Amino acid sequence: MFRYRLLIQSLVSRELKARYRGSVLGFFWSFVNPLLLLLTYGLVFTVMLPVRRSPTMEPYFVFLFCGILPWTFFQSSVAESTGVLIAGGNLIKKVLFPAEVLTVVTVVANLVHFLLGMPVLLFFLAWNHRITPEALLFPLPLLVQFVFTLGLALFVSALTVHFRDVQNILTHILHLWFFSTPILFLYGDALGGMRLLLRLNPMAHVIVSYQQILFDGEFTHWKGLGAAGLAAIAMYAFGAFFFERLRDTLAEEV
């Protein structure tokens, strides 16, 4: 990433401009989309499907947003990475072009969208008097999530070139993963086998860290985030290794 940082920067800029090219609002959609997402989930789970919830989750729509916004970054990065090498086949076939750059650009571009959406979340947190000094710890779960997401994206991007069914299978896996992550419910409310599943889910620890740092105004999930950090390093190492093993066959398969 450091070696090709200028190339990555150029491609990320192109990707961001292309995403909103021709639209009236342009980059303003980076703020509008998170706001619409917040309003949608808030309407569904507070008006259409109201249920009894712990008072610690109120205001619930802000609690939801603390988990949904980073999850969208994760889901979009992984889902889009499945087709990025296939779409960039012309570039990959060039001998001197590093194929992994395309995957990195996908993750970084979604990271930028995530960061652009953060002011919307921070506004509602401040409106509800939820901003505390613990918010300065925000880069910690962000770093863990970025490394884990990049490793997984490298793996699925290379795998999809050889097995196109991965795109369809991954869609369902991500849906199941979403409901296996404490976004709609409290981590502490899970019991039995569900609690064990959450402990083995790196994204669960990342989301809980975001919720504590931003919504609760405290951070006690150090062990969980540390375990997620180790899982992120392992995922990145495996993803990079897997990508490198398939590198020579990518140009032929796309």
TADA-V425941 format. One record per residue. RES is the residue in one small letter. PHI is phi in degrees with one decimal (999 if undefined). BURIAL is I if it has 16 or more other C-alpha atoms within 10 Angstrom, else O. Layout:
# TADA-V425941
RES:PHI:BURIAL
RES:PHI:BURIAL
This chain:
# TADA-V425941
m:999:O
f:-70.2:O
r:-63.8:O
y:-107.8:O
r:-60.4:O
l:-69.5:O
l:-65.3:O
i:-62.3:I
q:-60.1:O
s:-65.4:O
l:-71.4:I
v:-65.0:I
s:-60.7:O
r:-64.9:O
e:-64.7:I
l:-66.9:I
k:-69.1:O
a:-68.7:O
r:-63.2:O
y:-114.6:O
r:-65.4:O
g:90.8:O
s:-85.5:O
v:-71.5:O
l:-82.5:O
g:59.9:O
f:-66.7:I
f:-62.1:O
w:-63.5:I
s:-63.6:I
f:-96.0:I
v:-70.7:O
n:-58.7:O
p:-61.2:I
l:-66.2:O
l:-65.5:O
l:-63.1:O
l:-62.0:I
l:-65.4:O
t:-64.4:O
y:-66.7:I
g:-62.8:I
l:-66.1:O
v:-66.3:O
f:-94.1:O
t:-114.2:O
v:-115.0:O
m:-76.5:O
l:-125.8:O
p:-71.8:O
v:-135.7:O
r:-73.7:O
r:-129.9:O
s:-65.4:O
p:-58.0:O
t:-69.6:O
m:-97.0:I
e:-94.2:O
p:-70.5:O
y:-64.1:I
f:-66.0:I
v:-74.8:I
f:-58.1:I
l:-59.3:I
f:-65.1:I
c:-63.0:I
g:-100.1:I
i:-69.9:I
l:-63.0:I
p:-67.3:I
w:-64.7:I
t:-61.3:I
f:-60.0:I
f:-66.1:I
q:-63.6:I
s:-64.0:O
s:-62.9:I
v:-68.9:I
a:-64.9:I
e:-70.4:I
s:-68.6:I
t:-65.3:I
g:-110.7:I
v:-70.9:I
l:-73.3:I
i:-66.5:I
a:-66.7:O
g:-97.8:O
g:-57.5:I
n:-63.3:O
l:-74.4:I
i:-63.0:I
k:-72.2:O
k:-78.9:O
v:-56.9:O
l:-89.9:O
f:-88.1:O
p:-78.1:O
a:-61.9:I
e:-64.8:I
v:-59.7:I
l:-62.8:I
t:-68.5:I
v:-61.1:I
v:-61.3:I
t:-60.1:I
v:-67.7:I
v:-66.5:I
a:-62.8:I
n:-71.3:I
l:-63.4:I
v:-61.9:O
h:-62.9:I
f:-62.1:I
l:-67.5:O
l:-68.7:I
g:-83.8:I
m:-60.8:I
p:-57.7:O
v:-65.0:I
l:-64.4:I
l:-62.9:I
f:-61.6:O
f:-71.2:I
l:-66.1:I
a:-65.8:O
w:-59.9:O
n:-100.0:O
h:57.8:O
r:-107.3:I
i:-77.7:I
t:-133.4:O
p:-58.8:O
e:-62.5:O
a:-62.1:I
l:-67.8:O
l:-82.4:O
f:-51.3:O
p:-62.1:O
l:-65.2:I
p:-64.5:I
l:-63.7:I
l:-64.7:O
v:-61.2:I
q:-63.6:I
f:-62.2:I
v:-65.1:I
f:-64.2:I
t:-64.0:I
l:-64.4:I
g:-62.6:I
l:-66.3:I
a:-64.3:I
l:-61.5:I
f:-64.8:I
v:-71.3:I
s:-66.5:I
a:-71.7:I
l:-66.5:I
t:-66.0:I
v:-59.9:I
h:-93.6:O
f:-129.6:O
r:-67.0:O
d:-66.2:O
v:-57.8:I
q:-58.6:I
n:-72.0:O
i:-65.3:O
l:-63.5:I
t:-57.0:O
h:-73.3:O
i:-63.6:O
l:-66.3:I
h:-62.9:O
l:-64.9:O
w:-62.1:O
f:-58.8:I
f:-78.1:O
s:-98.0:I
t:-119.6:I
p:-71.5:I
i:-103.2:I
l:-91.3:I
f:-141.8:I
l:-80.2:I
y:-59.2:I
g:-72.3:O
d:-83.4:O
a:-73.6:O
l:-128.4:O
g:60.0:O
g:-63.9:O
m:-65.5:O
r:-64.8:O
l:-64.5:O
l:-61.8:O
l:-65.6:I
r:-64.5:I
l:-88.5:O
n:-99.3:I
p:-57.9:I
m:-67.9:I
a:-62.9:I
h:-69.5:I
v:-65.8:I
i:-64.3:I
v:-60.3:I
s:-63.8:I
y:-59.5:I
q:-62.3:I
q:-68.0:I
i:-67.2:I
l:-91.8:I
f:-94.1:I
d:-81.9:I
g:74.9:I
e:-151.5:I
f:-141.0:I
t:-124.2:O
h:-93.1:O
w:-63.2:O
k:-64.4:O
g:-64.2:I
l:-68.6:I
g:-64.0:I
a:-63.8:I
a:-64.6:I
g:-63.1:I
l:-64.9:O
a:-64.0:I
a:-65.7:I
i:-62.6:O
a:-63.7:O
m:-65.7:I
y:-65.6:I
a:-62.4:I
f:-67.2:I
g:-61.8:I
a:-66.3:I
f:-64.4:O
f:-63.7:I
f:-62.4:I
e:-65.6:I
r:-66.5:O
l:-96.5:O
r:-54.6:I
d:-69.8:O
t:-101.8:O
l:-64.3:I
a:-61.0:I
e:-72.5:O
e:-82.4:O
v:-72.5:I
